[in-house]
């Protein structure tokens, strides 16, 4: 081996040893998190990995930046092969990968050359975007975050330009038939050929380019553990280890486990290790902020900051623990005070917009719920409004504190069958608290019940026997009370051997469908928009009246994002003659929350501007006569927003069932 070979071995060995040491530290910090099994269902995880990492599926929701990022990612994979070839060639002169076969090697050279240019173009666009376009979601969190992006982009620029330069010089020094497969490197060859360069000069250019490439790669690798671009390494395992349970399902706490001394997460070690990996994987791209209703309405919760702060806390606390620095100030910080503010924890509507938008599958909502659980169950810290609603649920099984005996009063005029009188029905209409007690939402329940009667559906209700399913209570952090409510509700449902359940509330729908299986209760749960679409298709509901109105449809978060039910409500509306259905800019998976999710229905908004008003303003800009939706919480919040804008007489908020009933002949 030559002197260069030994120098290359020394440089690569030292550089990668330092880099691997820093990565090893991060791995040790990851072990601070609570154990959680994410090694199950490997085939499904591999499929998710293929779609989310190799396919970059979420990146394409913002198409142009997503496409260019995909070029960088795919280029990273292909160029890395060429970089490894260079490393070995630096040690063993003349080495190349042609032994894999002429055709595969020719394709490799072509795609490497192609991606050098695609990555170069993408990097230049990203510079332009940050320096000129300056989208709000890319606003920097700190001075380090600002120059970090430019430093990484510069390193990538050095890697691809040095490769093109080296190839261009080498093609002149040692021409080969393969050179025609590298059209962009050939441009460099043509440029160098126009200059009065000697063989020695070309050799120097090739050698300098080689060292720039290798040096940039080593600096990149050493710096990466300290950079927000750590996601280049961390995003892939983060996607692989994503939760595979339905997104709308909260993790169940085993309250009977006597080995558990705490509930929820009051410190870093009580969060699952995936929370720390989420921090490593965060790209600080700001997509979560862009779609977050609390960030949009100037509240303390900023999903990006939540994850970034968790990462910084994990790194500093991990360093203090593993260096046994007992006086380190990070050890004295409270997770829910110094790292994440309690206000941020309580502001979350659990709408899932952040999780939906995140290209690396970060699980913001789960971490917030863990912190709420600790605040409620361990610290007893909650808003007085939350304490009041907990008392109401505990005493009357509804959030208002109304008598349980009046739960079925809304249906008295309809002569609906009670299961206590006739248990032999096909469907239970599980009404839920809102439609049972709130006068506005009782109209929705009546409309749906009348439609069921017209379609001659075999159904019944529980009346005063119905119990709250615990959905909002769980999301407000009171897992203990919620599980009591779930057990009470289960007893009633099991008593009548319920198999099929209809709901008009997406929150009830999500809980009964996705969470009750964790409590050994499994039912076929159908949202009323799905069922109404089915009844229309089967000819059991005949539409005979014109609805000459312009409508916009608001997607309930727990129906749309959490359960991917976007089509049925729109299909029903599109069946109505004379209706003009228009979409708000933020719709379907980018839909904007009404502000009531996560138990926020029962708490006042004390910070920032009102989420429901923001949503109503978006709807009013389209000049509709009706804001249609399919959720009792959304109806309440949207009507409140219309009142705030003094538009309640000009614009109606109506449920799909109410609108359909208007179009059905008597």
ABEGO torsion letter per residue (X at the ends): XBAAAAAAAAAAAAAAAAAAAAAAAAAAAAAABBBBBAABGAAAAAAAAAAAAAAGAAAAABAAAAAAAAAAAAAAAAAAAAAAAAAAAAABBGBBAAAAEAAAAAAAAAAAAAAAAAAAAAAAAAAAAAAAAGBAAABBABAAAAAAAAAAAAAAAAAAAAAAAAAAAAAAABBBAAAAABAAAAAAAAAAAABBBBAAAAAAAAAAAAAAAAAAAAAAAAAAAABAAAAAAAAAAAAAABBABBAABBBBBBAABAABABBEBABAAABBAAAAAAAAABAGAGAAAAABAAAAAGBABBAAAAAAAAAAAAAAAAAAAAAGBAABAAAABBABAAABBAAAAAABAGAGAAAAABAAGBBAAAAAAAAAAAAAAAAGBBBAAAAAAAAAAAAAGBAAGBBAAAAAAAAAAAGBBBAAABABBABBBBAEAAAAABAAAAAAAAAAAAAAAAAGBBBBBAEAABBBAGAAAAAAGBAAAAAAAAAAAAAAAAAAGBABBBBABAAAAAAAAAAAAAAGBBBBBBBAAAAAAAAAAAGABBBABBBBBBBBBBBBAAABAAAGBAAAAAAAAAABBGBBBBBBABBEAABBBAGABGGAAABBBABEBBAAAAAAAAAAAAGBABBBBABAAAAAAAAAAAAAAGAAAABBBBBAAAAAAAABBX
